[in-house]
Amino acid sequence: MPPPMKQCEYSQITTQSSSPMESPKKKKIPRKKWEVFPGRNKFHCDGRIMMARQTGVFYLTLVLIVVTTGLFFAFDCPFLSVTITPVIPAIAGVLFFFVMGTLLRTSFSDPGVLPRATQDEAADLERQIDIANGSGGSYRPPPRTKEVIINGQTVKLKYCFTCKIFRPPRASHCSLCDNCVERFDHHCPWVGNCVGKRNYRFFYMFILSLSFLTVFIFAFVITHVILRSQKTGFLNALKDSPASVLEAVVCFFSVWSILGLSGFHTYLISSNQTTNEDIKGSWSNKRSKDNYNPYSYGNIFTNCCAALCGPLPPSLIDRRGAIQSDTPQSVAAPNGITTYGATQSQSNMARVLYNFAAEPGNDELTVKEGEIITIANRDVGGGWCEATNAQGMTGLVPADYVEMISESVPLAPGGKAQSATTNLAAFDPFSSTQAGSSGGPAFGSSFTSNSNNQTNNADDPWFNWNTSSAGTWSADNAGNSGNAWSTVNWPTNTESSNAQKSSTADNSDITGYGHPQAYQGPGAADDDEWDDDWDESRPSPNIIPRAESDSAEAGLARGAPRNSSVKMSLNRFPTFSKHGPEVYLLSKQLVKSTEKITIHKGEVGPVWEYPTCSLSCVVADPKKGSKLYGLKSYIEYQVTPNHTNRSVNHRYKHFDWLYERLLIKFGSAIPIPSLPDKQVTGRFEEEFIKMRMERLQGWMNRMCHHPVVSNSEVFQLFITYRDEKEWKLGKRKTEKDDIVGVMVFSTVEPPAEDIGLLEAEQKVELFSKFTKTMDDGVKELLNVGQEHWKRCTGALPKEYQKIGKALQNLSQVFTTSGYEGESILTDPLTEAGKTYEEIANLFAEQPKKDLQYLMETNQEYKGLLGCFPDIIGVHKGAIEKAKEGDKLVALNKVTAQEKNTMVNRIGTMSYTFQAEMNHFHSNRIYDYNTVMQHYLQQQVEFYETIAGKLKQALTHFTVQQ
């Protein structure tokens, strides 16, 4: 039985000024924090009442309780008090007032909302995560998780991309209220609020007392009808008290669900669980034999007392506090709009450049040219930003349509300014370009960032190659921080091993062209799913935890001794050491595997062994599904491989699992491109589903065309499993695979000819320089493409529309001349004006037909190129290790035979590297040939269409003498 758990308390964040002086001349009443609260909540009575935005079902609850009880008092109680006892209406009254009191207390109170991190806190936290992972801005960040030990049980903490905090244990983000709630139980529409740490006891007392009230009314309504029917007959009894029928029907159909809900929550309280944990099966024995609930006191009575009788924690959001001018929470902008999470020097005011009409149901905001708005979030993604207008309405606005007043620079599609000299990292909570201290806030606690220094090259994964040499694993150089590859850190768990993922926060990111919604990081909107199949902790054979040091910077280690305290370091993202190439180079006995990777000598050099029949998969037929009685919705795609022609169904999370496993297994040798990121809003819109399906299809095409990846067991499992049992067994088997990381080189069967260290080093250096140069070229083309896209969809159509309108206006002027033959000129002039308006529409639509495919291809290769620094680092590190062979032999650290084995294995690694390099070049030539042919063909057709329209307009003009 686990020892009793110590309660974790989180103190209230105070944002009021510490200055004792208040200006006596200040007459303006400061605004309250509830007025600028970022969540989707409604406030009443000066912030005292806090509810969810959707309260329709709550009012239905009130009506049902009040009307049913009122009818009982009006039609049944007079008869029952006289016939039986006057105690009956008294008991009903007590129950009614208790039910209403607990209902209103549950509905009107703060459920335990956690404060969101300020911009300084979020930026500091992001810097620590970037530093901990050693990743630059061109990488997609790994899943944000870390682990703490609670009563000997490992508990995973998730990072909330909305609130920019690591959620404390048992907390979760409510998608309806858009808040992280401490000890989140569920969102209850019947009470119009979330149920969490601060109102759960009142919710339980409400449903329990409502059960008694419902049973009480139903029982005495039946008693009333029976007694009255004995005197006057059944039909006369119903005529005398018609409301009793309605009461009985309402109580009969509601009592079962209310009693069931009361019983379920009684079970939860007795075991100290939440609805969220019970549905997910967080503490179920099915996950692991050693899995147990670390929050249970081991005694039913103690668990009930802790839930119902413990002290009520204070609210953490200080919603009725006044907004001070020097606090980072909010600031009053010049137009009267208050922006949350910014100081006066960080006012995000913007001017609208073009009119924009919002589409219903897309969370968009209608704005007009010249209007001043406040940018609440620049980094929504997909070319959109979140803004608030002067009326207080908030929604999404195209980033290209606004211009920041302070910087006077239009926002890029990624949500950032496009100036090369203007650094907006202070406004970007996900920016990795700020250097700061390693100490960070605990769960969003208030602090002030102690550094705003900018690191210009922090987002360039190739910058390491220009500043340092290849890594060394010598103990003498272990502290060399200037060596980019001397230490490679991996995250806490196998799911977090995503160092190669390309970042979506890059300035040159192109996501979601033509789509009205936006992407975010992994787990943004979907990171609170109730059915994650891989939430449980798993040991990984290629990850060794670092020993826990006394330093506050040390991360948590797996396998720590169990105790009753919550261990948490000041490092916000605990890291683990990844195996270096020496694990493979110095391995005395390689693990035998049935999977063999064969390399042949081809015309261009070493090449993979390609299958005789190429594999392809079709991703199609997306369908919306649900589980947990409709509480969880998802989109499922049909994947059909050509070699079986049998379809399998997969959700996005399954694709993400496949990506993680491929990255863990082949990431040291083969670049694994990132998946399209998860969606913030609009996940079930038809246009978004189509766009995601197309991107998943592109990702699957690249995986199918790779001979090693497509023939791997994990990939074949993904596309050929027969039933749910085979899928789950296959997943467990692949997750226990020992041949991952650098050990994948042990499965390679190279040609007989050996490769020397010098040749291997030259090949690595050559490809390193090429990929660095190509990366620069791809990013340049992406930037140019962005500018061209903006001109084609903004400035150019506007100019052609102006020309068309000017010609038509001139035609209207000519019609007023009174000359009878004026139509000879005015009609062709009007047609010419309409032609130019048609040309404007053609320019606006053309990028989707040609430029989009070119940009998508470049974006895909940008992600691929972002994977190569890690791969190149492994090979450079291995070469450096081999160069130290003589020194290691002299120090008796390795034998001469082991040194020769190292050189031979480096030859195997070099063959693998060259085979992948040649595969990359072959695909690159084919892809760019294909996409350029398509682009130029579309351009030719486009300008031919314009020329045809101009020629048609020309035929209307005649020259008369």
Sequence and secondary structure as in RCSB ss.txt:
>XXXX:A:sequence
MPPPMKQCEYSQITTQSSSPMESPKKKKIPRKKWEVFPGRNKFHCDGRIMMARQTGVFYLTLVLIVVTTGLFFAF
DCPFLSVTITPVIPAIAGVLFFFVMGTLLRTSFSDPGVLPRATQDEAADLERQIDIANGSGGSYRPPPRTKEVII
NGQTVKLKYCFTCKIFRPPRASHCSLCDNCVERFDHHCPWVGNCVGKRNYRFFYMFILSLSFLTVFIFAFVITHV
ILRSQKTGFLNALKDSPASVLEAVVCFFSVWSILGLSGFHTYLISSNQTTNEDIKGSWSNKRSKDNYNPYSYGNI
FTNCCAALCGPLPPSLIDRRGAIQSDTPQSVAAPNGITTYGATQSQSNMARVLYNFAAEPGNDELTVKEGEIITI
ANRDVGGGWCEATNAQGMTGLVPADYVEMISESVPLAPGGKAQSATTNLAAFDPFSSTQAGSSGGPAFGSSFTSN
SNNQTNNADDPWFNWNTSSAGTWSADNAGNSGNAWSTVNWPTNTESSNAQKSSTADNSDITGYGHPQAYQGPGAA
DDDEWDDDWDESRPSPNIIPRAESDSAEAGLARGAPRNSSVKMSLNRFPTFSKHGPEVYLLSKQLVKSTEKITIH
KGEVGPVWEYPTCSLSCVVADPKKGSKLYGLKSYIEYQVTPNHTNRSVNHRYKHFDWLYERLLIKFGSAIPIPSL
PDKQVTGRFEEEFIKMRMERLQGWMNRMCHHPVVSNSEVFQLFITYRDEKEWKLGKRKTEKDDIVGVMVFSTVEP
PAEDIGLLEAEQKVELFSKFTKTMDDGVKELLNVGQEHWKRCTGALPKEYQKIGKALQNLSQVFTTSGYEGESIL
TDPLTEAGKTYEEIANLFAEQPKKDLQYLMETNQEYKGLLGCFPDIIGVHKGAIEKAKEGDKLVALNKVTAQEKN
TMVNRIGTMSYTFQAEMNHFHSNRIYDYNTVMQHYLQQQVEFYETIAGKLKQALTHFTVQQ
>XXXX:A:secstr
               S   S   TT  S   BGGGG  SSEEEETTTTEEEES  HHHHHHHHHHHHHHHHIIII
IHHHHHHHT THHHHHHHHHHHHHHHHHHHHHHS   B     HHHHHHHHHHHHHHHT  TTB     EEEEEE
TTEEEEEEEETTTTEE  TT EEETTTTEEETT  EEETTTTEEE TTTHHHHHHHHHHHHHHHHHHHHHHHHHH
HHHHHHH HHHHHHH THHHHHHHHHHHHHHHHHHHHHHHHHHHHHT  HHHHHHTTT TTT TT   TT  S H
HHHHHHHHTS     SS TTSB  TT SSEEE TTS EEET  GGG  EEEE S B   TTTTB  B TT EEEE
EEEEEETTEEEEE TTS EEEEEGGGEEETTT  BB TTSSB  SS   GGG TT   EE  S   SSS     S
  EE TTTT TTHHHHH       GGGTT TT TTS  EEESSGGG  TT B S STT    TT SS B STTTT
TTT TT TT S    TTEE     SSTT    TT    SS    SSSS EEEE  THHHHT SS    S  EEEE
EETTEEEE   SS   EEEEEEEEEEETTTTEEEEEEEEEETTT   EEEEHHHHHHHHHHHHHHHTTTS     
   BSS TT HHHHHHHHHHHHHHHHHHHH HHHHTSHHHHHHHH  SHHHHHHHHHHHHT S  GGGGGGGEE 
 SS   HHHHHHHHHHHHHHHHHHHHHHHHHHHHHHHHHHIIIIIHHHHHHHHHHHHHHHHHHHHTT  GGGHHH
HHHHHHHHHHHHHHHHHHHHHHHHTHHHHHHHHHHHHHHHTTHHHHHHHHHHHHHHHHTHHHHHHTTSS HHHHH
HHHHHHHHHHHHHHHHHHHHHHHHHHHHHHHHHHHHHHHHHHHHHHHHHHHHHHTT     
